[in-house]
Amino acid sequence: MPLNCLRLGGLWAWSSENVYIPNGSDHIRHPDPELPLIHLVRDLCSRCGPIFTIRKGAHTLIVVTNPELAHEALIEKGQLFASRPVETTIRTVFICDKFTVNSAVYGPRWCSLRRNMVSGMLSASRLRDFHPAHVAALDRLIAQIRAEALTSDDGV
């Protein structure tokens, strides 16, 4: 079974007050921590259907396991789900009062922030400027992995 698991972050939880949230699990019990999380997701998918909710503390996670439903949510109805959830007071202090791309409500401000980010920070010339730092970081990572592989009998 192909599995497309997307974090849509409480997708329906903040769009209106009386809104449907899919069935799910309030208490996640992973049977074997050695098994990948995908096994838990597959188990919940078989019990709850192709869309289900996982609640972990204050966070709500909507999992979509069907490619057609994921396409509908992200592509066809993307603007409906583009906004972020209402923030708590303490988080508002730390997220610059919604003046960042990852916290702003979808609309003109978000579009302006994203446009500035893409044209400024993510431009090709800016990325070229950081190329030496990127190469140095990759070299350090490879050296660390190589050192771990040499000192470990089981590999990395």
C-alpha positions in Angstrom: 0.0 0.0 0.0 1.6 3.3 -1.0 1.5 5.7 1.9 1.5 9.4 1.7 1.6 10.8 5.2 1.4 14.6 5.4 1.5 16.8 8.5 -1.3 19.2 8.0 -1.1 20.5 11.5 -4.6 20.5 12.8 -5.9 21.1 9.4 -9.6 21.5 10.3 -9.0 22.4 14.0 -8.8 26.2 13.5 -10.8 26.9 10.4 -14.1 27.4 12.4 -15.5 26.6 15.8 -17.9 23.8 15.0 -15.8 21.7 12.7 -15.3 18.1 12.0 -12.0 16.5 13.0 -11.4 13.0 11.7 -11.4 10.0 14.1 -8.1 9.2 15.7 -6.0 8.3 18.7 -5.9 10.5 21.8 -3.2 8.3 23.4 -0.5 7.1 21.1 1.1 3.8 22.1 3.8 2.7 19.9 4.0 -1.1 20.4 7.8 -1.3 19.8 10.0 1.7 19.8 12.4 -0.1 17.5 9.8 -0.2 14.8 9.5 2.9 12.6 6.5 5.2 13.1 5.1 4.1 9.8 3.9 0.9 11.4 1.8 2.9 13.9 0.4 5.0 11.0 -0.5 1.9 9.0 -2.2 0.4 12.1 -4.2 3.6 12.6 -5.0 3.8 8.9 -6.5 0.3 8.9 -8.6 1.1 12.0 -9.6 4.8 11.3 -9.6 5.1 7.6 -7.5 7.2 5.1 -7.7 10.4 7.2 -7.2 10.4 10.9 -6.1 12.5 13.8 -3.3 12.0 16.2 -3.3 14.2 19.3 -0.1 14.5 21.3 -0.4 17.0 24.1 -1.5 20.4 22.7 -0.6 19.4 19.2 -3.1 18.0 16.7 -1.8 16.1 13.7 -4.1 15.2 10.8 -2.6 12.3 8.8 -3.7 11.8 5.2 -2.8 8.4 3.8 -4.6 8.6 0.4 -2.8 10.3 -2.5 -6.1 11.6 -4.0 -7.2 13.1 -0.7 -3.8 14.7 -0.1 -4.0 16.2 -3.6 -7.4 17.6 -2.9 -6.4 19.1 0.5 -3.0 20.6 -0.7 -3.6 21.4 -4.3 -7.3 21.8 -5.0 -8.2 23.4 -1.7 -4.8 24.7 -0.7 -6.0 28.2 0.1 -8.6 26.9 2.5 -5.9 25.1 4.5 -3.0 27.6 4.0 -3.5 29.6 7.3 -1.8 28.7 10.5 -3.6 27.9 13.8 -4.4 30.5 16.4 -1.3 31.0 18.5 -1.2 31.0 22.3 -0.2 34.2 24.0 3.3 33.0 24.9 4.0 31.8 21.4 2.9 35.2 20.0 5.7 36.8 21.8 8.3 34.5 20.3 6.9 34.6 16.7 7.2 38.3 16.1 3.4 38.8 16.2 2.9 36.8 13.1 5.4 38.7 10.9 7.2 35.6 9.8 6.3 33.3 6.9 5.7 30.3 9.0 3.3 32.1 11.4 1.5 34.7 9.3 -2.2 34.1 8.3 -2.5 33.4 4.6 -3.2 36.6 2.8 -1.5 39.7 1.4 1.0 39.9 4.3 2.0 36.2 3.9 2.4 36.6 0.2 4.6 39.6 0.7 6.7 37.9 3.3 7.1 34.8 1.1 8.0 36.9 -2.0 10.7 38.8 0.0 12.1 35.5 1.4 12.3 33.9 -2.0 13.7 36.9 -3.9 16.2 37.8 -1.1 17.3 34.9 1.0 16.7 32.1 -1.4 17.9 33.7 -4.6 20.4 31.9 -6.7 23.1 34.6 -6.1 22.6 34.3 -2.3 22.8 30.6 -2.4 26.0 30.8 -4.4 27.5 33.1 -1.7 26.9 30.3 0.9 28.3 27.5 -1.3 31.7 27.4 0.5 30.0 27.1 3.9 27.8 24.4 2.6 30.8 22.4 1.2 32.6 22.8 4.5 29.6 21.6 6.5 29.2 18.6 4.2 33.0 17.8 4.6 32.6 17.9 8.4 29.6 15.6 8.3 31.3 13.1 6.0 34.4 13.1 8.3 32.2 12.6 11.4 30.4 9.6 9.7 33.7 8.2 8.5 35.2 8.4 12.1 32.1 6.8 13.6 32.3 4.0 11.0 36.0 3.3 11.8 35.4 3.2 15.6 32.2 1.1 15.6 32.0 -2.6 15.0 28.4 -2.3 13.8 28.9 0.5 11.3 27.2 3.8 11.6 
